[in-house]
Amino acid sequence: MKALLLPLKAIYRGLVYFANSPRTLMLSYALMIIVAAALYSVFEDVGVGDSVWWAVVTASTVGYGDISPDTWQARAIAVVLISTMVLLVIPLITAHFASKLIVDTDAFRHEEQEELKNNLRVVRRLLEELAAREGIAATAAGSASPLAERSD
């Protein structure tokens, strides 16, 4: 069963890699346009300018209709290009920009979190020392629960 999930995990890791790297995402978009345009130019026997125009219009899902594929190979390229753009590239670009816009400015930095953890350790140690002096039994070491009074 694990062997069947390996390709899906690899695809997921690839998507995460693309989503977290705007340079890679834009490079993959440009590469898709170039490859689709080159293949369209070969299969439809049209110029490079028209094939690039077709690839950009098709990838953006605008589809003006001024240029459309006639051969089944070019139509297959269009299906792959549209599907990939709509299902992967556009959502990844949108998610990347949205994640950059939604930033929690109140979040603690790593150094601040470490300082807070160290301060809490000191406070906990002091509370345990105080509890030991006062004769109050503390809960198990490392527990987050408050100190409890000893039941006599």
C-alpha positions in Angstrom: 0.0 0.0 0.0 2.9 2.4 0.8 4.4 1.8 -2.6 1.1 3.0 -4.2 1.3 6.2 -2.2 4.9 7.0 -3.1 4.0 8.7 -6.5 1.3 10.8 -4.8 3.7 11.9 -2.1 6.3 12.8 -4.7 3.7 14.9 -6.6 2.6 16.6 -3.3 6.3 17.4 -2.4 6.7 18.8 -5.9 3.7 21.0 -5.6 4.8 22.3 -2.2 8.2 23.1 -3.7 6.6 25.0 -6.6 4.2 26.8 -4.3 6.9 28.0 -2.0 9.2 29.3 -4.7 7.8 32.2 -6.8 10.9 32.0 -9.0 10.3 28.3 -9.8 6.6 28.9 -10.2 7.1 31.7 -12.8 9.8 29.7 -14.5 7.5 26.7 -14.8 4.8 28.9 -16.2 7.2 30.4 -18.8 8.5 26.9 -19.7 4.9 25.6 -20.2 4.1 28.5 -22.5 7.3 27.9 -24.5 6.8 24.2 -24.8 3.2 24.5 -25.7 3.9 27.2 -28.3 6.7 25.2 -29.9 4.5 22.1 -30.1 1.6 24.1 -31.4 3.8 25.6 -34.0 5.0 22.2 -35.2 1.6 20.5 -35.3 -0.3 23.5 -36.7 2.4 24.8 -39.0 2.1 28.4 -37.9 4.7 31.0 -37.0 6.3 31.4 -33.7 4.5 34.7 -32.9 1.1 33.2 -33.5 1.9 30.0 -31.5 3.2 32.0 -28.5 0.1 34.2 -28.7 -2.1 31.1 -28.8 -0.3 29.6 -25.8 -0.6 32.7 -23.7 -4.3 33.2 -24.6 -5.0 29.5 -24.0 -3.1 29.3 -20.7 -4.8 32.4 -19.3 -8.1 30.8 -20.3 -9.2 33.9 -22.1 -9.6 32.1 -25.4 -10.3 34.9 -27.8 -11.0 32.4 -30.6 -8.8 34.1 -33.2 -6.5 31.1 -33.3 -7.7 27.6 -32.5 -6.2 24.2 -33.0 -7.2 22.1 -35.9 -5.2 18.9 -35.3 -5.9 16.4 -32.5 -2.3 16.8 -31.3 -2.7 20.6 -30.9 -6.1 20.1 -29.2 -4.4 17.7 -26.7 -1.8 20.3 -26.0 -4.6 22.8 -25.3 -6.3 20.4 -23.0 -3.1 19.8 -21.0 -2.2 23.5 -21.0 -5.7 24.7 -19.8 -6.0 21.9 -17.2 -2.6 22.5 -15.8 -3.0 26.3 -15.6 -6.5 26.1 -14.1 -5.9 23.3 -11.6 -2.3 24.0 -10.6 -0.5 27.1 -11.7 -3.1 29.8 -11.2 -4.1 28.5 -7.7 -0.5 28.2 -6.7 0.3 31.7 -7.8 -2.8 33.0 -6.0 -2.0 31.1 -2.8 1.5 32.4 -2.8 0.5 36.0 -3.1 -2.3 35.6 -0.6 0.1 34.0 1.9 2.4 37.0 1.5 -0.5 39.5 2.0 -1.8 37.7 5.1 1.0 38.1 7.6 0.5 37.9 11.4 2.4 41.0 12.6 1.6 40.0 16.2 3.4 36.6 15.9 6.5 36.1 18.1 9.8 35.6 16.4 11.8 32.4 17.2 14.1 34.3 19.6 11.1 35.7 21.5 9.5 32.3 21.8 12.7 30.8 23.1 13.0 33.6 25.7 9.4 33.1 26.8 10.0 29.3 27.2 13.2 29.9 29.2 11.3 32.5 31.4 8.5 30.0 32.0 11.0 27.3 33.0 12.5 29.7 35.6 9.0 30.6 36.9 8.1 26.9 37.1 11.3 26.1 39.0 10.7 29.0 41.4 7.1 27.8 42.0 8.3 24.3 42.7 10.9 25.6 45.2 8.2 27.7 46.9 5.8 24.8 47.0 8.5 22.6 48.5 9.1 25.2 51.2 5.4 25.6 51.9 4.8 21.9 52.0 2.6 21.8 48.9 3.0 18.8 46.7 3.6 19.6 43.1 2.2 17.6 40.2 4.5 15.4 38.1 7.6 17.2 36.8 7.2 18.5 33.3 3.4 18.7 33.6 1.6 21.9 32.6 -1.0 21.6 35.3 -1.0 24.0 38.2 0.4 23.1 41.6 -1.9 21.1 43.8 -2.2 21.2 47.5 -1.1 18.1 49.4 -4.1 16.1 50.7 -3.5 14.9 54.3 
